[in-house]
Amino acid sequence: MKAHVPGDVDRPPRMRRPRPFGLRTRLVLAFLLVAAVGCGTTAALTYRAARNAILEQTQDTAVTAFRQQVESLNTRLPVSPEGLRLELQRIARLGKPRPWRVYAEYGNVRVSSTDRPESTVLTPELRRRATALGVTHGSFQRVVKDGTPYLTVAVPVVFSGRGGYPAGRPTGLVLYAVMDLGEEEANIEAMVLAARDGALPALLVALVPALLAARGVLRPVRELRRAAHSMGRGRLDTRIHAKGSDELADLARTFNESAAELERSVAELRRAEARARRFASDVSHELRTPLAGMLAVTEVLDEDAAALDSDTARAVRLISAETGKLAVLVEDLMEISRFDARAAELHTDEVDAAETVRRTLLGRHWTDPGQVVTELTDGIRARLDPRRFDVVVANLVGNALRHGRPPVTVRVYVEEAADGWLVTEVADRGPGIPQDVLPHVFDRFYKGDPARTRSAGSGLGLAITLENVRLHGGTVVAANRPDGGAVFTVRIPL
């Protein structure tokens, strides 16, 4: 399957670097591990079967041939060491599959086909089994001496029935054959080396299907990741071309269905949001003309209110105040609508930050030291939109005067920890902001006290402040001071 990303041909999404132990590596390692276990198991079973076959064939051949030679032995009792030596040398020459070293024991008599009358390879256990009562068929044993394997065979000589002795009765003479199994062991080691040398090419051959299998699994996963990354960047029309009927194809179809449903839902939400923004903007715009007339009328009525009776004057002043609040609300709604429509623009100029704050306070008549205290650092030049920065300072100071207690402190300085940032702090002496309200102070129309249905402001002042600061590329944070009171900190890059 292949991700189809409309409008994203020239700029493919940036993907993460492959991880050293990612899914591809784990799949290949798992495939090679299975192949290695399979090769090892097959080699071990083959080695075991071949080893047993080689040793058993050599063993059977040697035991059968030695037993036949012992049965054809023509030795009279009591034995003659010299004559017995000649017979042992003859039997040693006729050894199969290769010559033996033959030893004979008769009581205290020890004779061999070699210069040494006894062998250190023969074990007491083999002698005990060969001389056990009633044993006539002999016994054999494989022994490793100084790293060399040997086959040892013991066959007792029995009476043939001539000379007055009962046939099949042991004579007391026992013959032993010792054969070196070094040649068989060398063949077995050669088989092990061949299996080991053949395992590496087998693993290399297994690497090819492992890579193909990993590619077949990872390609749809990679396409799915690209599609998800593209959707995360806002391209909700991203789809995946799904082929086949396996689980990955089903996953691709499910992804496409989910993406289509998400695109429909987001499109509907965007249309609803656009309608709401347009409605607020249209209503605000339509209200401006009648509000302008109402404000003109209320100004005239305010001038004549002193000549009216008390009840009429009180009603006139109430209408005038509410009309003024409505005018502020309409202007704020218009401003919010411009932010929502991405139509707000910055018209920056290099200004003196401290002087700009002074003009803001002077224009609102906040010059009484009992109301506002300033700590302004002169000479700070910053590129700001004077009108929007004026709105930021005015909203914060006005909010502090309404909801806190004077005097409100306004500080302007350059932050030393991060040179290049203009910092404006507005702090009051009030009770501070409740902890459950702090995360929502910049929300539109948010009321910290649900019982408070009316406020002196429009409920949009801090939201407009946040948008203006963001437009400057800065941040604004609300917090409580340790000694009491709320503090709003604005950081704007110089």
N, C-alpha and C positions, 0 to 999 in steps of 0.2 A: 504494500500500500504506500501511497505517496501523498504527502501533504500538499494541498493546493492553497496557496496564500495569495489572494488577489492583491495587486498593487504593491507587491513586495518582491519583485523580481530582481531589482538592482540592489536592494539592501537586505540580504538574508539575515535572519536573526542571529545575533552573536551567541554561540554555544559555549558551554563549559568545556574546559580541557578534559580529555579522557583520564579517568582515575587509574592509578597503577593497578588496583585490584577491583576494577569495575566488573560489570556483568560479563563482558566479552572474555576477560581474563579468567574469571571463575568458570565460565562454560568450557573454555578450552582446557583448563586444568582438570576439570571434572572428566571431560572426555578422555584426556590423556591418562588420568588415573584409572579409569575403567579399562582402557586399553592395556595399561601396564599391569594391572591386576590380572586381566585375562591372559596376557602373554606369560606372566609369572606363574599363574596357576597351571596353564597348559604345559609350560616348560617343566615345572616341578612334577606334574603327573607323568609326563613323557619320560623324564629322567628316572623317576622311581620305577616305572614299568620296564624301561630299557635296562636299568641297572640290575633289577631282579632277574630279568631274562638272561642277561649276559652271565651273571654269577651263577644262576641256577643251571644254565647249560654247561658251563665249565665244571661246576660242582658235580652234576650228575654224570658227566662223561668221566671225570677223574675217579669218582667213587665206584662206578660200575667197572671201569677198567682195572682198578686196583683190586677189587674183590675177585674178579676173574683170575688175576695173576696169583692171588693168594690161594685160591682154590686149586690152581694147577701146580702149586709148590710141591716139590718132591723132596722132602727132608725127613730123615729118620731121627728118631729119638733114642737116646739123648743126642742133642744137636751138636754138630761140629762147627766151631766158630769160623774156621776157614771155609768150609763148604757152604755154610749159611751166608758168608760174605759174598761169595760168588753168585749165589742165587739172588741176593739183594741187589747186587750190581746189575744183574740181568733184568730184574723187574724195574729198576730205575731207568734203564735204557728204553724199556718198552712203555714208559709212562705216557699217558694221554691226558690232555692235549699237548703236553710238553713233558720232558723228563722230570722225574721226581727225585727226592732224597728219601731213601728208605731206611728205616730203623727197625731192629728186632729186639724184643725183650723176652727172656725166658729165665724166670727166677732172678738170679743175680747176674746173668749173662747179658751183656749189652753189645750188639753188633750193628754196624751201619754200612751203607754203600759208600760212605765218605770216610775221611780220615778221623772224623769226630764220632765217637761211639754213641753219644747222646745229643739230643737237640733241645735247645732252650725254648723252642716254639711250642713243644708239646706241653700241655697243661695237665695238672693233676686231675682235673675234672674229666678230661678225655681218657686218661688212663683208668680212672675209676669206672667209667661207663664201659670201657672195653673189657675189663676183667671182672665185671659184675657176674654173679652166678646166673647161668642159663643164657648169657648173651653169646650169640654165634654170628649174628648178621653184621656186627661192627657198628661204628659210629663215626661222625665227622664233626668238625668245628672250624669256624673261620676265626682267625686270630690276627691281631695287628701288633707287630713287634717293631719298635723303633720307627714307627711311621710306615712300615711296609706291611701290606696285608698278605696273609698266608691261608691256604686251605690245608688242614690236617685231617688225615683219615686213619682210623684204627680198625683193623680187622683181625680177630683171633683165628688161629689155625685150628681146624677141627680134624678128628680122625675120619678117615675115609671108609673104615669098616674092615680093612685088612689088618692082619697081624693080631687078631683076637680082641681088638678094641672096638667098642660099639660105635657105629657111624654117627657123626654129628656131635660127638662129645668134644669139648675144648681140650686141646693138648697142653695148654699153658703157655704156648708160644704166641705172641702178639706181634703183628707187623704194623708199622706206622709209616705213612707216606706224607711228606711235606712238599707242597707245591707253592711256588711264588705266584701271587695273583697281581703282580705289578703291571703286567701287560693289560689285564682286564681293567685294572684301576686307571691306567693311562687312557684306555678307550673311553671309560666313563667320564673322565675329566675332559677329554676332547669333546664329548657330547655336551658337557656343561658349558665349555667355552663357546661352542657353536651356538647353543641356545642363547647365551649372553650376548654374543656378537650379533645374533639375528634379532634381538629385542630392540636395539636402537633403530635399525632401519624400519622395523615394524611400527615403532612409536612415531618416527618421522612420516611414515605413510599414513598413520592414524591422524596426524596433525592436519592433513588436508581436509578430510571430512569434518574434523572438529571446527576448523575455520569456516567451512561452508555452512555448517549447522549454526555456528554462532552468528554468522552474517545473516542467515535466514531468520533468526530469532530477533537479532538486534535491529535490523533494518526497520521493521514496523514500529519497534519501541522508539527508535530514534526519530522516525517521522511523527510519531505521536507526541514526543517531547517538543519537536519544532512547532507542531500545531498548537500545543498548549502554551508555548512561549509566545507565539504570535497572538493568540487570544488574550493572553495576559497584557499585551501591549495595545489592546483595544480593537484588534481586527477580528470581530466576531463572525465574519463571513468565512473564516478559515474552515476548510473541510479536508478530510482524508480520503483518498481513493482506496477503497477496500476491495480486495480480490480474494477469492477462495471461500472456504466454509469452515476454517479452523477457528480456534478460540481467539487468535489475534485479529482475524477478520471480523468476528463478532464484536470484539472490543472497539475496532475502528467504526463499525456501524453505530454502536452505542454512543461513541464520542460524537459522531456526526449528528445523531438525533438530539443529544444533549446540547450541542452547539447551536443547532437550529432553534430549539426551544428557548435557549438563553438569548439568542439574537432577537427573537420575537419579543421576549419579555423586556429586554433592554430598550428595544426600539419603541415599545409602547410607553415605557417609563420616560424615555427622552421626549416623546411627543407630549406626554402629560406635563412634564416639567417645562417644556417650551410653552405650552398653553398657559400654565400657571404664571410663568414669567411675563409672557405677553399680556396676560390679563392684568397683573399688578402694574405693569408699565402703562398700559392703556388707561386703567382707572386713575392712576396717579396723574397722568398727563391730562385727562379730561377734568380732573378736579382742580387743576391749577387755575384755570380761568375763572370759575365761579368763586374759588377761594380768594383770588385777587380782589374781586368785587366785594366779597364779604369783609376782607381785611380793611378795605377803604371805608366801608360803612361803619365797622366797629371803631375805627380811629375817630370818625366824626362823632359817634355816640359817646366814646370815652371823653371827648372834649366837652360835651354837653351834659355828662352824667352828674356833675355837681349841681346843675339847675333842676334836676329831676327829684321826685320824692325818693325816699330811702329804698323802698322795695323795687321800684323801677331801676334805680341806679345799681342796686346789687345785681339784678338780672342782666343789665347791660354789661357790667364788668365781667360777669360769669360767661356771657356769650363771647365777649372779646377774648377772654383767657382761653376758652375752649377752641375758638377759631384759630388762635395763635398756635396752640398745640397741634391742631389738625394740619395747619400749614407746615409745621416742622415735620410731622409724620409723613406728609406727602413728599416733601423734599428728600427725606431719608429713604423712602420707598423708591423714588426715582434713582437715587444714588446706588442703592442695592441692586436695582434692575440693571444698571449699567455694568456693575461688577459681574452679575450673573451672565450677562450677554457678552462678556469679555470685551466690552466697548470702552472701559475705563482706560485712560492713557495718562502717562506721566509727562509733565512739561517741566523738566528740571532746570535748575539754575544754580550756580555756585553762590551760596549765601552764608552769612554768619549765623550759626545755629543759635547762639545765645541771644542775638538781636531779634531773630525770628520769634523766639519764645516770648521775649519782652513785648513785642508788638501784639502777639496773641493775647497776653494777659491784659495789656492796656486796652485793646479793643473790646474786651468783655468787662472792663472795669473791675478786674481782679488785682488791684494794686494795693489794697489794704493789707499791711503786714499781719493783721489779725486773721486774715483769710488765707493769704498765700505768701509763703516764704520761698525765695529763690536762691539757689546756689549754682550760678551759671559761670562756666569757664569761657572767658572771652577769647576771641581769635580762632575759634574752631571753624574752618571752612569745609563745607560739605555740599555735595550736589543733591539737592532736594527739590521736590515740587512744593513751592511755598504754600500754595492753597491747601494741598492735602496734608502737609505737615502741620499747618495751622489747625485743621480739623482734628488731627490726632491729639495734639496737646489740649485743645479746647474740650474735646470729649472726655479725656482722662481727668482733667482738672474739674470739670463740671460734675462728672460722676463722683469724684472724691468729695466735693462740697455737698452734694445731695445725700450721699449714703454714708459718709464718714463724719469726722469732726475736724474743724479747723484747729490750728492752721495746717494747710496743705503745703508740703514741701516739694518744690520742683528743682531737680538737679540735672545739669547737662555737662557731660565730660566725655573724654576719649578713654575707652577701656584699655588699661595698660596690658592686661593679660592677652588681649587679642588686638594688637595695634591695627588701626584702620576701621574701627567701629565707633560710630557715634551712639552714645548711651544717654537716654532720657528717662529719668525716674520721677514718678509722681506718687507721693506717699501721704497718707492722712493719719489722723490720731483717733480714728474711730475704733469700734470693736473688732474690726477685721472681717474677713469673708469666711463663712462656715466651710468646713472641709468638704461637705457634700455639694456645695455650690461652686467651688473653685473650678472643677472641670467644665462647667457650663457657663461661665461668666461671659464668654464671647458668643454664645448662642443667640439667635435672633428671638426677641420677645420672651426671653427666659426670665422667670420670676423666682428669686430665691425664696420668697415667702408666698405660698399658694394663696394665702388669705389676702394678699395685697393685689387688688384688681386694677388699681390705677397707679401711675408713677408720674413724676414730674417730666420725664423724658419720653421719647418715642419707643424705647425698648430696642432700638437699633444702633445706638451710639457706639457701643463697644464692638459690635459686629462690623460696622463701617470702619472703625479704628483698625481692627485686625486686617481688613481687606486693603486699606491704604498702606499699612506697614508691609504687608506681603508684596504689594505693588512696587515698593522701594527695595525689595529683596531682603527685608529684615524680619525680625521676630518680635513678638510682644508676649510677656509672661506676667501672670497675676500670682501674687503670693502674699503671705502675712509676715509682718516684721516680728522679730522675737519680743520686742517691747510693746507690741500692740499696734493695730492699724494695718490697713492694706497698702501694698506697694505694687505698682505696675511699672515694668521695666521694658523699654523699647530699645532694640538694637538695630541700627541701620548702617550699612557699609558706607564709609566716607567716599 
